[in-house]
Amino acid sequence: MNSLNRYNKFQMFLHWVTAAGVVFLLFTGVFFLEPLANQDPAKVAKLQIHAMVGAAVLLLTITRLIWALVSAQPVQSDSGRSMASSVAKFAPKVLNGLVLILALSGVLMGLYSGLFDLLINDGGTLPSDFSGPARTVHAVSSKLLIAAVCIHVVAAIVHQVIFKHRVFERILPI
């Protein structure tokens, strides 16, 4: 497969590191942070890790978007099915948009709840809850991102295994 059909190595690296960060954040957010009461002393340490990884994913996503604008991109993969090709063009925008919404709502939630001061200065206590518009956006966008990531993974597998489109060669660095 020639280089015009593959993402460059830097984009591949950014994709997989960002994907690992997103999966980590979604998993820990849903299974460790959401069920944990704000009064639990262990939550602060878990939120510190969540916030640091979230900040890294935000920076990686912005870097990915900038890199995609300034570097040569592979030709759009054509499945031969017009609807699938249309969805394929739209899917990265949805995934990146949801990651940005999720990260920015996390930042807003941290700012308005006093969480950043607590995480940075190790002082104070968590609010009784993180209610408010930023929390609602964060919760809803996380569930949408989980669905979008699952659809993305299933679609990639279907295209690779059933349709034999060799899509993994475009993004795998091997």
C-alpha positions as CSV (number, residue, x, y, z in Angstrom):
1,M,0.0,0.0,0.0
2,N,1.6,3.3,-1.0
3,S,2.0,6.2,1.3
4,L,-0.9,8.2,-0.2
5,N,-3.2,5.5,1.1
6,R,-1.8,5.5,4.6
7,Y,-1.6,8.0,7.4
8,N,1.9,9.2,8.3
9,K,3.7,7.7,11.2
10,F,3.1,10.7,13.4
11,Q,-0.6,10.6,12.8
12,M,-0.6,6.9,13.5
13,F,1.2,7.5,16.8
14,L,-1.2,10.3,17.7
15,H,-4.3,8.2,16.9
16,W,-3.3,5.3,19.0
17,V,-2.0,7.3,22.0
18,T,-5.2,9.4,21.9
19,A,-7.3,6.3,21.6
20,A,-5.7,4.7,24.6
21,G,-6.2,7.9,26.6
22,V,-9.8,8.1,25.6
23,V,-10.5,4.5,26.5
24,F,-8.8,4.9,29.8
25,L,-10.8,8.1,30.6
26,L,-14.1,6.6,29.6
27,F,-13.5,3.4,31.5
28,T,-12.3,5.0,34.7
29,G,-14.9,7.8,34.5
30,V,-17.8,5.4,34.2
31,F,-16.6,2.6,36.5
32,F,-14.5,4.3,39.1
33,L,-15.3,8.0,39.3
34,E,-19.1,8.1,38.6
35,P,-20.1,5.6,41.3
36,L,-17.7,7.1,43.9
37,A,-19.2,9.6,46.3
38,N,-17.5,13.0,46.4
39,Q,-17.1,12.6,50.2
40,D,-14.8,9.5,49.6
41,P,-11.2,10.7,50.2
42,A,-9.9,8.4,47.5
43,K,-11.9,10.3,44.8
44,V,-9.5,13.3,44.8
45,A,-6.5,11.2,43.8
46,K,-8.5,9.5,41.1
47,L,-9.8,12.8,39.8
48,Q,-6.2,14.1,39.7
49,I,-5.2,11.3,37.4
50,H,-8.4,11.7,35.4
51,A,-7.7,15.4,34.9
52,M,-4.1,14.9,33.9
53,V,-4.9,12.3,31.4
54,G,-7.9,14.4,30.2
55,A,-5.6,17.4,29.7
56,A,-3.1,15.2,27.7
57,V,-5.9,13.8,25.5
58,L,-7.2,17.4,24.9
59,L,-3.7,18.5,23.8
60,L,-3.2,15.3,21.7
61,T,-6.6,15.9,19.9
62,I,-5.7,19.5,19.1
63,T,-2.3,18.4,17.8
64,R,-4.1,15.7,15.7
65,L,-6.4,18.3,14.2
66,I,-3.6,20.7,13.4
67,W,-1.4,18.0,12.0
68,A,-4.2,16.8,9.7
69,L,-4.5,20.4,8.4
70,V,-0.8,20.9,7.7
71,S,0.2,17.4,6.5
72,A,-0.6,15.3,3.4
73,Q,-3.6,13.1,4.1
74,P,-4.4,9.7,2.5
75,V,-7.2,9.5,0.0
76,Q,-10.6,8.8,1.5
77,S,-11.2,5.1,1.6
78,D,-14.1,4.2,-0.7
79,S,-16.3,1.3,0.3
80,G,-18.3,1.3,-2.9
81,R,-21.4,2.1,-0.9
82,S,-22.4,5.7,-1.0
83,M,-24.0,5.8,2.5
84,A,-21.0,4.1,4.1
85,S,-18.6,6.4,2.4
86,S,-20.6,9.4,3.5
87,V,-20.6,8.2,7.1
88,A,-16.9,7.5,6.9
89,K,-16.2,11.1,6.0
90,F,-18.3,12.3,8.9
91,A,-17.2,9.8,11.6
92,P,-13.7,11.4,12.4
93,K,-15.4,14.8,12.9
94,V,-17.9,13.3,15.3
95,L,-15.2,11.4,17.3
96,N,-12.9,14.4,17.5
97,G,-15.8,16.8,18.2
98,L,-17.1,14.6,21.1
99,V,-13.5,14.3,22.6
100,L,-13.2,18.1,22.4
101,I,-16.7,18.7,24.0
102,L,-15.9,16.1,26.7
103,A,-12.5,17.7,27.5
104,L,-13.8,21.2,27.5
105,S,-16.8,20.4,29.6
106,G,-14.4,18.7,32.1
107,V,-12.3,21.9,32.2
108,L,-15.4,24.0,32.8
109,M,-16.6,21.6,35.5
110,G,-13.2,21.8,37.2
111,L,-13.2,25.6,37.0
112,Y,-16.7,26.3,38.3
113,S,-16.6,23.7,41.1
114,G,-13.3,24.7,42.5
115,L,-11.9,21.3,41.6
116,F,-8.8,22.7,39.9
117,D,-7.8,24.6,43.0
118,L,-8.2,21.4,45.1
119,L,-6.3,19.3,42.6
120,I,-3.4,21.7,42.1
121,N,-3.1,23.0,45.7
122,D,-4.2,19.9,47.5
123,G,-6.5,22.0,49.7
124,G,-10.2,22.0,50.4
125,T,-12.9,19.4,49.8
126,L,-14.8,18.3,46.9
127,P,-18.3,19.8,46.4
128,S,-21.1,17.6,47.4
129,D,-21.8,17.0,43.7
130,F,-20.8,18.3,40.3
131,S,-24.2,19.3,39.2
132,G,-24.7,22.0,36.6
133,P,-24.7,22.4,32.8
134,A,-21.0,21.4,32.4
135,R,-21.6,18.2,34.4
136,T,-24.6,17.4,32.2
137,V,-22.7,18.0,29.0
138,H,-19.8,15.9,30.3
139,A,-22.1,13.0,31.3
140,V,-24.0,13.0,28.0
141,S,-21.0,13.5,25.8
142,S,-19.2,10.6,27.5
143,K,-22.0,8.2,26.8
144,L,-22.2,9.5,23.2
145,L,-18.4,9.0,22.8
146,I,-18.7,5.5,24.2
147,A,-21.3,4.7,21.5
148,A,-19.3,6.4,18.8
149,V,-16.0,4.6,19.7
150,C,-17.9,1.2,19.7
151,I,-19.4,2.0,16.3
152,H,-16.0,3.1,15.0
153,V,-14.3,-0.1,16.1
154,V,-17.0,-2.4,14.8
155,A,-17.1,-0.5,11.5
156,A,-13.3,-0.9,11.1
157,I,-13.5,-4.6,11.8
158,V,-16.4,-5.1,9.4
159,H,-14.5,-3.2,6.6
160,Q,-11.3,-5.2,7.3
161,V,-12.7,-8.7,7.8
162,I,-15.9,-8.8,5.7
163,F,-15.4,-6.2,3.0
164,K,-11.6,-6.8,2.8
165,H,-10.9,-3.1,2.5
166,R,-7.6,-3.3,4.3
167,V,-8.4,-0.3,6.5
168,F,-6.1,-1.4,9.3
169,E,-3.1,-0.9,7.0
170,R,-4.0,2.8,6.8
171,I,-3.7,3.4,10.5
172,L,-1.5,0.6,11.9
173,P,2.2,1.5,12.0
174,I,3.3,-2.1,11.1
